Amino acid sequence: MKRWLLIVSLICGLSIISSTTMFSSAAISQTDYKKMEVIMGDQIVKEQEMLLVNNNYYLPAGFFENIGLKSSYDKKKKTLLFTKSQGSSVNYSPVYYKDQVIVLMYHNITKRQGEKNELHVDSFRKQMEGLKNEGFNVISMDQYAEFMLKKKSIPANAVLITFDDGYQSFYELAYPILREFNYPATNFVIVKWIDQPYGIPKVTWDQMREMKKNGMSFYNHTYDSHYYGTLDAGQDKKKPALSNRLYLKEKKRKETLQEYRSRVKKDLERAEKRLQEELGNKYSMIAFPYGAFNQDVLDIAEKIGIKLTFTVKPGVVTRGVLNGNRINAGNRDNNGVEMLKDMQTGLKKKTVLPIKVFYEKKEILFNEIKPITIGSTLWLPVRQFSEMFGYNPRLDKNRNSIRL
């Protein structure tokens, strides 16, 4: 798309308006309009008023006709509709959130009505289609690691797809769909169950090597600590083995703290060793069984080189939070519709705006900075709106300019 240069030269200094950035004229207690020169390419288009509210820049909705958008307002429906002008090269990519990742978690994929944490293959396909159609960007575990550990950039609306337990259905049902959409994914495997197959069929090392060549990756879900262990002689209390000191029946007592730490360390090291031997992983990371962990587990993981961990607590992951949240996308009743709506708001409650803004019948969501109405004029946040159409606004305070 053709890149334009927008230089806004201030004739008068802008003052910061004391207000909240709500979509309402009542929210603006003071307004200040300044005439500015708007230059696109090397041509001055016109003098343009620009608004600054709490350090955020706004332009009137009509301005964006200069970048190839036509706008029309339906007063009755209270909607503003943008469409592409004839011959325009703009392309719309929604920005729901930036510099964050939503991590999806799955377990077993089935062709039948499964258990609570089993997802039908048709529902899984619908979710993958939804990610594509709604403008989400699926990233690999390597990209996630480099974002978290090396401060590398990631695309807006980043999604990381993960599976737990290493079920054979990942290879037979999920993998073909992931390849169809060109989506990478990670499976956290219980390593002992790969070395010594048990229960529901699991993937093999050969299958993992094959899938790794096509964007899949496999990491630690413990060697043999994915179970609920006994905590007392009465055998009434059972909790996740990785995060609790267990009862030693032969010694008729509970593990000492040292014994517990030694057991956890040996388990995680053994899993890491086998993954390295079979797959040659570049990074070390773990998803905690049942999402259960404690400070001892975190300390041990760090000491043996596991820098990234995952739980099952829902939420968006922000850079620097090394124990990542995950959304349970693999519930059998999840067809993806409501989940995708929640993801579009960055998992935050959607703000209901008096006027809705659409592009080609798709609603534009403003999750970071809300539009403003003053009188009959709708002002749109420059950075957030422009980025959705392929521009990267940069403010130069010394030159009092904004570059697109």
MARMARLO-733450 format. One record per residue (C-alpha): residue in three letters; y, x, z. Coordinates in Angstrom, 3 decimals. Example, Ala and Ser with C-alpha at 12.3 -4.5 7.8 and 13.67 -1.06 7.14 Angstrom:
BEGIN
REC     r      north       east         up
REC   ALA     -4.500     12.300      7.800
REC   SER     -1.060     13.670      7.140
//
This chain:
BEGIN
REC     r      north       east         up
REC   MET      0.000      0.000      0.000
REC   LYS      3.452      1.213     -0.887
REC   ARG      5.205      2.644      2.156
REC   TRP      8.833      1.804      2.707
REC   LEU     11.357      3.650      4.814
REC   LEU     13.437      1.412      7.053
REC   ILE     16.444      3.153      8.617
REC   VAL     18.440      0.986     10.940
REC   SER     21.839      2.627     11.623
REC   LEU     23.613      1.110     14.578
REC   ILE     27.303      0.360     14.043
REC   CYS     27.669     -0.543     17.699
REC   GLY     25.498      0.586     20.620
REC   LEU     22.680     -1.751     21.624
REC   SER     22.629     -2.965     25.191
REC   ILE     19.363     -3.814     26.938
REC   ILE     19.093     -7.513     27.526
REC   SER     17.993     -8.484     31.019
REC   SER     15.209    -11.007     30.452
REC   THR     11.526    -11.565     30.211
REC   THR      9.980    -11.554     26.750
REC   MET      8.742    -15.125     26.765
REC   PHE      8.679    -17.314     23.642
REC   SER     11.604    -19.429     24.726
REC   SER     15.377    -19.459     24.423
REC   ALA     15.589    -20.291     28.121
REC   ALA     13.978    -16.947     28.927
REC   ILE     16.910    -15.031     27.415
REC   SER     19.745    -15.010     29.914
REC   GLN     21.952    -12.810     27.699
REC   THR     21.962    -12.026     23.992
REC   ASP     23.600     -9.205     22.094
REC   TYR     23.534     -8.962     18.307
REC   LYS     24.475     -5.789     16.456
REC   LYS     25.052     -5.338     12.744
REC   MET     22.862     -2.607     11.290
REC   GLU     22.252     -1.056      7.909
REC   VAL     18.731     -1.699      6.678
REC   ILE     17.527      0.836      4.116
REC   MET     14.279      0.435      2.212
REC   GLY     13.344      3.332      0.041
REC   ASP     16.789      4.720     -0.821
REC   GLN     18.539      1.366     -1.124
REC   ILE     20.633     -0.448      1.466
REC   VAL     19.285     -3.981      1.441
REC   LYS     21.901     -5.666      3.609
REC   GLU     23.528     -5.601      6.988
REC   GLN     20.983     -6.873      9.453
REC   GLU     21.112     -8.032     13.038
REC   MET     18.510     -6.559     15.356
REC   LEU     17.676     -7.466     18.929
REC   LEU     16.610     -5.213     21.815
REC   VAL     14.936     -6.807     24.833
REC   ASN     13.459     -4.685     27.613
REC   ASN     13.212     -1.695     25.249
REC   ASN     11.395     -3.741     22.594
REC   TYR     12.950     -4.224     19.147
REC   TYR     12.960     -7.572     17.340
REC   LEU     13.862     -8.724     13.833
REC   PRO     14.331    -12.326     12.659
REC   ALA     11.283    -13.831     10.993
REC   GLY     13.102    -14.157      7.678
REC   PHE     13.608    -10.399      7.480
REC   PHE      9.937     -9.839      6.705
REC   GLU     10.370    -11.410      3.285
REC   ASN     11.671     -7.926      2.397
REC   ILE      8.165     -6.483      2.799
REC   GLY      6.493     -9.074      0.611
REC   LEU      6.034    -12.098      2.865
REC   LYS      7.231    -15.629      2.246
REC   SER      7.847    -17.804      5.293
REC   SER      8.080    -21.543      5.807
REC   TYR      8.636    -23.499      9.009
REC   ASP      7.024    -26.876      9.678
REC   LYS      9.242    -28.462     12.312
REC   LYS      6.900    -31.389     12.862
REC   LYS      3.837    -29.215     13.489
REC   LYS      5.913    -26.468     15.144
REC   THR      4.304    -23.787     13.007
REC   LEU      5.680    -20.835     11.061
REC   LEU      3.537    -19.935      8.072
REC   PHE      3.694    -16.579      6.303
REC   THR      2.127    -16.147      2.865
REC   LYS      1.992    -13.209      0.487
REC   SER      4.743    -13.116     -2.112
REC   GLN      3.647    -12.921     -5.753
REC   GLY      2.928     -9.318     -6.646
REC   SER      3.111     -8.188     -3.021
REC   SER      0.771     -5.408     -1.887
REC   VAL      0.791     -6.199      1.853
REC   ASN     -2.555     -6.599      3.599
REC   TYR     -2.976     -8.272      6.968
REC   SER     -5.029     -6.675      9.742
REC   PRO     -4.639     -8.369     13.131
REC   VAL     -3.917     -6.211     16.162
REC   TYR     -5.460     -7.753     19.269
REC   TYR     -5.423     -4.608     21.415
REC   LYS     -4.904     -0.853     20.969
REC   ASP     -6.166      2.314     22.678
REC   GLN     -8.892      0.278     24.350
REC   VAL    -12.526     -0.551     23.613
REC   ILE    -14.576     -3.681     24.135
REC   VAL    -18.202     -2.675     24.726
REC   LEU    -20.834     -5.278     23.851
REC   MET    -24.228     -5.225     25.597
REC   TYR    -27.506     -6.569     24.222
REC   HIS    -31.132     -6.366     25.308
REC   ASN    -33.960     -7.939     23.328
REC   ILE    -33.496     -9.657     19.938
REC   THR    -36.028    -12.388     19.092
REC   LYS    -37.115    -14.760     16.348
REC   ARG    -37.841    -17.476     18.908
REC   GLN    -36.061    -19.173     21.789
REC   GLY    -36.165    -16.348     24.297
REC   GLU    -35.368    -15.698     27.922
REC   LYS    -31.834    -15.731     29.343
REC   ASN    -30.970    -12.190     28.202
REC   GLU    -32.713    -12.450     24.825
REC   LEU    -30.677    -13.316     21.729
REC   HIS    -32.011    -15.020     18.621
REC   VAL    -31.691    -12.866     15.519
REC   ASP    -29.653    -15.556     13.724
REC   SER    -27.112    -15.587     16.547
REC   PHE    -26.930    -11.805     16.438
REC   ARG    -26.145    -11.929     12.717
REC   LYS    -23.405    -14.531     13.306
REC   GLN    -21.834    -12.272     15.916
REC   MET    -21.840     -9.304     13.528
REC   GLU    -20.305    -11.472     10.790
REC   GLY    -17.682    -12.633     13.266
REC   LEU    -16.700     -9.075     14.130
REC   LYS    -16.136     -8.368     10.446
REC   ASN    -14.349    -11.607      9.605
REC   GLU    -11.997    -11.488     12.581
REC   GLY    -10.817     -7.921     12.025
REC   PHE    -12.687     -5.970     14.705
REC   ASN    -13.526     -2.307     14.099
REC   VAL    -16.954     -1.152     15.263
REC   ILE    -16.920      2.478     16.377
REC   SER    -19.750      4.919     17.060
REC   MET    -20.657      6.373     20.438
REC   ASP    -19.363      9.752     19.221
REC   GLN    -15.982      8.157     18.489
REC   TYR    -16.017      6.529     21.917
REC   ALA    -16.839      9.853     23.607
REC   GLU    -14.096     11.687     21.734
REC   PHE    -11.609      8.941     22.596
REC   MET    -12.534      9.138     26.279
REC   LEU    -13.030     12.885     26.664
REC   LYS    -10.938     14.523     23.929
REC   LYS     -8.041     12.069     23.560
REC   LYS     -8.920     11.348     19.932
REC   SER     -7.532      8.187     18.360
REC   ILE     -9.511      5.035     17.624
REC   PRO     -8.638      2.042     15.439
REC   ALA     -7.113     -1.112     16.875
REC   ASN     -9.589     -3.797     17.981
REC   ALA    -12.270     -1.167     18.638
REC   VAL    -15.745     -2.439     19.547
REC   LEU    -18.754     -0.416     20.714
REC   ILE    -22.183     -2.031     20.281
REC   THR    -24.827     -1.120     22.885
REC   PHE    -28.381     -2.174     23.680
REC   ASP    -30.438     -1.563     26.811
REC   ASP    -34.129     -0.818     27.393
REC   GLY    -35.208      0.424     23.941
REC   TYR    -37.108     -2.647     22.741
REC   GLN    -38.931     -2.540     19.430
REC   SER    -36.831     -5.496     18.288
REC   PHE    -33.895     -3.113     17.978
REC   TYR    -35.720     -1.358     15.128
REC   GLU    -37.312     -4.429     13.544
REC   LEU    -34.531     -7.045     13.830
REC   ALA    -31.181     -5.580     14.901
REC   TYR    -31.235     -2.320     12.929
REC   PRO    -31.490     -3.935      9.445
REC   ILE    -28.510     -6.192     10.240
REC   LEU    -26.482     -3.310     11.644
REC   ARG    -27.144     -1.313      8.465
REC   GLU    -26.140     -4.281      6.333
REC   PHE    -22.716     -4.335      8.018
REC   ASN    -22.555     -0.537      8.247
REC   TYR    -22.211     -0.769     12.022
REC   PRO    -23.286      2.053     14.336
REC   ALA    -24.893      1.140     17.661
REC   THR    -26.326      2.805     20.753
REC   ASN    -29.531      2.008     22.633
REC   PHE    -29.957      3.154     26.235
REC   VAL    -33.694      3.746     26.576
REC   ILE    -35.958      3.914     29.624
REC   VAL    -37.459      7.253     28.680
REC   LYS    -40.804      6.914     30.475
REC   TRP    -41.440      3.684     28.584
REC   ILE    -41.031      5.641     25.344
REC   ASP    -43.342      8.465     26.465
REC   GLN    -45.830      6.022     28.003
REC   PRO    -45.381      2.614     26.303
REC   TYR    -45.388     -0.261     28.779
REC   GLY    -44.747     -3.999     28.669
REC   ILE    -42.710     -5.399     25.757
REC   PRO    -43.109     -3.000     22.775
REC   LYS    -40.529     -0.196     22.646
REC   VAL    -39.122      1.979     19.876
REC   THR    -40.816      5.306     19.208
REC   TRP    -39.269      8.767     19.028
REC   ASP    -39.945      8.818     15.281
REC   GLN    -38.153      5.503     14.810
REC   MET    -35.226      6.771     16.845
REC   ARG    -34.977      9.889     14.697
REC   GLU    -34.999      7.735     11.576
REC   MET    -32.296      5.426     12.917
REC   LYS    -30.176      8.317     14.147
REC   LYS    -29.819      9.463     10.523
REC   ASN    -28.161      6.114      9.815
REC   GLY    -25.617      5.931     12.596
REC   MET    -27.651      4.809     15.587
REC   SER    -27.750      6.802     18.836
REC   PHE    -29.940      6.806     21.940
REC   TYR    -29.048      7.698     25.495
REC   ASN    -30.166      7.600     29.108
REC   HIS    -31.240      4.443     30.949
REC   THR    -33.093      6.610     33.520
REC   TYR    -36.537      8.125     33.140
REC   ASP    -38.344      5.842     35.579
REC   SER    -35.784      4.136     37.823
REC   HIS    -35.460      0.798     36.075
REC   TYR    -37.004     -1.375     38.786
REC   TYR    -36.327     -3.045     42.106
REC   GLY    -37.741     -0.983     44.964
REC   THR    -38.736     -1.889     48.525
REC   LEU    -36.235     -1.050     51.257
REC   ASP    -38.204     -1.872     54.424
REC   ALA    -41.700     -2.085     55.886
REC   GLY    -41.796     -5.855     55.568
REC   GLN    -41.330     -5.502     51.806
REC   ASP    -38.885     -8.387     51.852
REC   LYS    -35.825     -6.534     50.631
REC   LYS    -35.861     -5.149     47.111
REC   LYS    -32.913     -3.629     45.302
REC   PRO    -32.285     -1.374     42.283
REC   ALA    -34.110      1.916     42.796
REC   LEU    -31.374      4.115     41.345
REC   SER    -28.730      3.046     43.846
REC   ASN    -30.767      2.605     47.027
REC   ARG    -32.853      4.653     49.455
REC   LEU    -36.396      3.317     49.167
REC   TYR    -39.096      2.729     51.770
REC   LEU    -41.836      5.381     51.699
REC   LYS    -45.007      3.452     52.502
REC   GLU    -47.188      6.539     53.025
REC   LYS    -44.653      7.979     55.504
REC   LYS    -43.773      4.600     57.024
REC   ARG    -40.047      5.235     56.769
REC   LYS    -37.084      5.069     54.436
REC   GLU    -36.051      8.044     52.311
REC   THR    -33.622     10.447     53.877
REC   LEU    -30.318     10.846     52.082
REC   GLN    -31.464     14.252     50.833
REC   GLU    -34.765     12.831     49.545
REC   TYR    -32.931     10.002     47.810
REC   ARG    -30.466     12.326     46.112
REC   SER    -33.289     14.651     45.049
REC   ARG    -35.246     11.746     43.511
REC   VAL    -32.246     10.494     41.540
REC   LYS    -31.354     13.976     40.318
REC   LYS    -34.906     14.703     39.139
REC   ASP    -35.128     11.352     37.357
REC   LEU    -31.857     11.731     35.472
REC   GLU    -32.518     15.362     34.599
REC   ARG    -35.980     14.510     33.279
REC   ALA    -34.576     11.767     31.064
REC   GLU    -31.843     14.069     29.750
REC   LYS    -34.355     16.809     29.024
REC   ARG    -36.611     14.522     26.983
REC   LEU    -33.669     13.056     25.038
REC   GLN    -32.453     16.550     24.238
REC   GLU    -35.931     17.723     23.212
REC   GLU    -36.569     14.765     20.918
REC   LEU    -33.098     13.916     19.597
REC   GLY    -30.800     16.863     20.292
REC   ASN    -28.009     14.663     21.645
REC   LYS    -24.494     16.061     21.477
REC   TYR    -23.307     14.153     24.571
REC   SER    -24.948     13.018     27.797
REC   MET    -24.352      9.488     29.076
REC   ILE    -26.111      6.740     30.975
REC   ALA    -26.097      2.966     31.329
REC   PHE    -27.072      2.103     34.884
REC   PRO    -30.054     -0.289     35.199
REC   TYR    -28.759     -3.687     36.344
REC   GLY    -25.314     -2.066     36.371
REC   ALA    -26.089     -0.745     39.873
REC   PHE    -24.647      2.573     41.046
REC   ASN    -23.007      4.226     44.040
REC   GLN    -20.920      7.326     44.635
REC   ASP    -24.017      9.499     45.058
REC   VAL    -25.260      8.452     41.622
REC   LEU    -21.861      9.126     40.053
REC   ASP    -21.649     12.550     41.708
REC   ILE    -25.182     13.524     40.643
REC   ALA    -24.581     12.367     37.075
REC   GLU    -21.419     14.452     36.852
REC   LYS    -23.122     17.542     38.281
REC   ILE    -25.879     17.476     35.670
REC   GLY    -23.401     16.977     32.805
REC   ILE    -23.413     13.199     32.327
REC   LYS    -19.721     12.500     31.830
REC   LEU    -19.788      8.923     30.555
REC   THR    -21.452      6.046     32.370
REC   PHE    -21.688      2.291     31.791
REC   THR    -22.139     -0.653     34.082
REC   VAL    -22.465     -4.398     33.366
REC   LYS    -19.114     -5.401     34.828
REC   PRO    -17.109     -7.312     32.183
REC   GLY    -13.768     -6.054     30.975
REC   VAL    -11.960     -3.881     28.427
REC   VAL    -12.405     -0.094     28.669
REC   THR     -9.264      2.025     28.796
REC   ARG     -9.102      5.770     28.190
REC   GLY     -9.748      7.724     31.387
REC   VAL    -12.030      5.103     32.957
REC   LEU    -15.299      6.998     32.543
REC   ASN    -17.496      4.292     34.110
REC   GLY    -17.150      1.738     31.332
REC   ASN    -17.283     -2.055     31.502
REC   ARG    -19.488     -4.052     29.139
REC   ILE    -19.541     -7.650     27.929
REC   ASN    -22.928     -9.376     27.973
REC   ALA    -23.122    -10.473     24.330
REC   GLY    -26.907    -10.892     24.366
REC   ASN    -27.152    -14.132     26.282
REC   ARG    -29.464    -16.537     24.441
REC   ASP    -26.767    -19.236     24.210
REC   ASN    -24.099    -16.939     22.808
REC   ASN    -23.402    -17.752     19.160
REC   GLY    -20.295    -15.574     19.336
REC   VAL    -17.625    -18.250     18.816
REC   GLU    -16.117    -18.346     22.307
REC   MET    -16.786    -14.653     22.884
REC   LEU    -14.819    -13.676     19.778
REC   LYS    -11.915    -15.895     20.849
REC   ASP    -11.837    -14.123     24.198
REC   MET    -11.997    -10.739     22.474
REC   GLN     -9.019    -11.663     20.293
REC   THR     -6.866    -11.976     23.398
REC   GLY     -8.146     -8.682     24.809
REC   LEU    -10.236    -10.730     27.273
REC   LYS     -7.028    -12.090     28.771
REC   LYS     -6.099    -15.722     29.113
REC   LYS     -4.425    -16.866     25.915
REC   THR     -0.710    -17.641     26.171
REC   VAL      0.110    -21.035     24.708
REC   LEU      3.283    -20.699     22.638
REC   PRO      5.508    -23.662     21.679
REC   ILE      5.565    -22.398     18.075
REC   LYS      2.500    -20.960     16.368
REC   VAL      2.712    -18.237     13.727
REC   PHE      0.175    -18.040     10.883
REC   TYR     -0.572    -15.752      7.960
REC   GLU     -2.536    -17.425      5.157
REC   LYS     -3.782    -20.057      7.657
REC   LYS     -4.930    -17.437     10.216
REC   GLU     -3.091    -17.573     13.522
REC   ILE     -1.270    -14.369     14.436
REC   LEU     -1.802    -13.536     18.100
REC   PHE      0.870    -11.653     20.008
REC   ASN     -1.012    -10.210     22.977
REC   GLU      1.328     -7.362     23.895
REC   ILE      4.883     -8.588     23.256
REC   LYS      5.717    -12.231     22.690
REC   PRO      8.101    -13.526     19.996
REC   ILE     11.434    -14.972     21.099
REC   THR     13.374    -18.016     19.947
REC   ILE     17.143    -18.105     20.346
REC   GLY     18.641    -21.297     19.074
REC   SER     16.954    -21.981     15.738
REC   THR     16.066    -18.321     15.049
REC   LEU     12.612    -16.869     15.664
REC   TRP     12.606    -13.147     16.490
REC   LEU      9.387    -11.172     16.005
REC   PRO      8.514     -7.915     17.806
REC   VAL      8.970     -5.200     15.176
REC   ARG      6.183     -2.820     16.179
REC   GLN      3.440     -5.339     16.844
REC   PHE      4.154     -7.498     13.794
REC   SER      4.695     -4.579     11.396
REC   GLU      1.460     -2.833     12.393
REC   MET     -0.475     -5.924     11.346
REC   PHE      0.752     -5.381      7.796
REC   GLY      0.031     -1.663      7.579
REC   TYR      3.284     -0.157      8.840
REC   ASN      3.703      2.343     11.659
REC   PRO      7.172      1.874     13.151
REC   ARG      8.662      4.988     14.746
REC   LEU     11.825      4.899     16.784
REC   ASP     14.270      7.796     16.606
REC   LYS     16.729      7.234     19.426
REC   ASN     18.823     10.266     18.469
REC   ARG     19.457      8.912     14.971
REC   ASN     19.350      5.282     16.100
REC   SER     16.754      4.537     13.450
REC   ILE     13.390      2.938     13.016
REC   ARG     10.987      4.217     10.400
REC   LEU      8.244      2.082      8.976
//
